[in-house]
Amino acid sequence: MPHASSQRPSPGQPSYRSSDHELWDAVDAEGRRQESQLELIASENPASAEVIAAMGTVLTNKYAEGYPGRRYYGGCEHVDRVEDLARSRAKQLFDAAYANVQPHSGTQATLGCLMALAEPGADVLAMSLDHGGHLSHGHPKNASGIYYRFHHYGVRRTDERIDMDQVRDMAKSLRPKVIVAGGSAYPRVIDFAPFAEIASEVGAKLLVDMAHIAGLVAAKLHPSPVPHADLVASSTHKTLRGPRGGFVVCKGVEELKAVNTAVFPGGQGGPLMHVIAAKAIAFREALHPSFADYMGRVVANSRALAEGLMARGLRIVSGGTDNHLMLVDVKSKGLTGAEAEVALHGVDLTCNKNLIPFDTEPPMRTSGVRLGTAAITSRGLDVGDMALLAGWIADVLEAPKSEAVLKRVRGAVAELCQKKPIYASAAVPIGQAH
Ligand SMILES: Cc1ncc(COP(=O)(O)O)c(C=O)c1O
């Protein structure tokens, strides 16, 4: 597969002939891997060719510390336009008054928000990692957990949904500075209104991390956190299908000022202008009606896959899914999550082991795998394909050592991958169509 940067000559873009075969061989091999495996990792998604092209431009050469119109370097007139486009598109997409598009990643966005909302050492209440939270929500080895005193709520045992009574009780007794809502493995709708009510009752700020559901929020398939939260942090590369990166949106100018300072100079130096250009392109793609249609198919595929797996006797955490992901309890087939991940990888189905609520296994083994449908929907898989996929997954998990089963499923996956390639698929916008 030729790499994108050799395909798009434009003013100021240097042409080159690479002699670095060692490096480009690895890039090309990764391209072949992506085309030949079905990507079920819920946080991944193939960006459009235009998004990828933007990251291989001369914008990478420019230092632009500061914000548009107030930079610490000269020569920023063109990158100012780039960042202004990215900010205004982010604001339009999420109906937000303000945006900061500089965070290098979702974690940087969340850390910037924490710095903006609370002093180091402050109490913060967030969802625990093993109930679907994220490392940047207070893991002891993450800066969030090193610099803030995190406390964690979880889901109820009975229905595996967020226990709002526990959130309220903990908030009342701890009086945290910040309450965090959002996570990386929560398959249900999050109702932000009661979080905002509780935060206001106890005098806390509400930070929503919508990294996983940003695409659904953009498509109005998940309630927006923007009207409820003081700050909303996100990644750009999961359901939103942009470049690897982060951003923050909010409704209040004071919160914007605080987060701007927290991102630069607080936690970062010069912004990655080539990535900000790619974010602008991704926001524009997400504003197109075809994106809402795509997200609708992601959710329909997710439901169909969960139903197919349940029909084969696999337990799905919380009994199903409302969004792009599900947690499969593989203990119901006598496996650990680690064993299931390896078995599925062996038939070119890529996923990750994941803790499930009240897991009795340690994080490197786990009782579950997390499956998502954002990436496979981008390459054009539909609900009919989900029925097949559910059958293949169940076949492999029931007989992970059977060479005959593995060979049959591997062959079927290869055939589907060939039929629905990533970068020849109409499901992935290639940039010229809008
Ligand atoms: C809820 C949540 N927040 C933040 C992140 C971190 O994003 P990044 O990898 O861009 O730092 C993730 C990544 O999985 C996530 O799930």
The ligand as an SDF file (V2000), in Angstrom:
LIG
                    3D

 16 16  0  0  0  0  0  0  0  0999 V2000
  -12.9590    7.8260   28.3860 C   0  0  0  0  0  0  0  0  0  0  0  0
  -11.5990    8.0150   27.8140 C   0  0  0  0  0  0  0  0  0  0  0  0
  -10.9480    9.1450   28.0800 N   0  0  0  0  0  0  0  0  0  0  0  0
   -9.7240    9.3720   27.6090 C   0  0  0  0  0  0  0  0  0  0  0  0
   -9.0890    8.4500   26.8130 C   0  0  0  0  0  0  0  0  0  0  0  0
   -7.6870    8.7150   26.4020 C   0  0  0  0  0  0  0  0  0  0  0  0
   -7.5590    9.0690   25.1250 O   0  0  0  0  0  0  0  0  0  0  0  0
   -6.1060    9.1980   24.4890 P   0  0  0  0  0  0  0  0  0  0  0  0
   -5.6630    7.8170   24.1790 O   0  0  0  0  0  0  0  0  0  0  0  0
   -6.3870   10.0530   23.2970 O   0  0  0  0  0  0  0  0  0  0  0  0
   -5.2250    9.8740   25.4730 O   0  0  0  0  0  0  0  0  0  0  0  0
   -9.7170    7.2540   26.5080 C   0  0  0  0  0  0  0  0  0  0  0  0
   -9.0250    6.2710   25.6740 C   0  0  0  0  0  0  0  0  0  0  0  0
   -9.3550    5.1430   25.5500 O   0  0  0  0  0  0  0  0  0  0  0  0
  -11.0100    7.0320   27.0270 C   0  0  0  0  0  0  0  0  0  0  0  0
  -11.6480    5.8920   26.7870 O   0  0  0  0  0  0  0  0  0  0  0  0
  1  2  1  0
  2  3  1  0
  2 15  2  0
  3  4  2  0
  4  5  1  0
  5  6  1  0
  5 12  2  0
  6  7  1  0
  7  8  1  0
  8  9  2  0
  8 10  1  0
  8 11  1  0
 12 13  1  0
 12 15  1  0
 13 14  2  0
 15 16  1  0
M  END
$$$$
